Amino acid sequence: MNSEDAPQLSLINLCRGAALEIFDRELGLVLDNIHDINCDAEQKRTIVLEVDFHPYRDRTGAKTVIKCKAKLAGMEPVEGNAFIIQRHGEMIAVPYDPRQEELFNTEPQEVRKK
């Protein structure tokens, strides 16, 4: 192949097409993160594609290195409760106040008359 027939370097053929593959993988992570209901819906996401050129000493070309990183939204904080009780002489945590257990029972309670 002579120099007239050689394709010009572009994002499509950089590192034998790896740039597009790497970008697509990171894009998938961004889209999954946007769709994740546990992540901040309005926080921006960023994909950084970095291409380094390490020139040959004789200046006839360069080694290319691709780095790609997605900056994703963090998980939204989730709040709950933990109530500390003593059971069988040991301190444990439970997800609701056992003093209000009837509020969490799925079956209707009978009303007690005095």
Summary of the structure (lengths in Angstrom):
residues: 114
radius of gyration: 29.4
end to end distance: 100.8
largest distance: 102.5
contacts: 198
relative contact order: 0.13
helix: 25%
strand: 28%
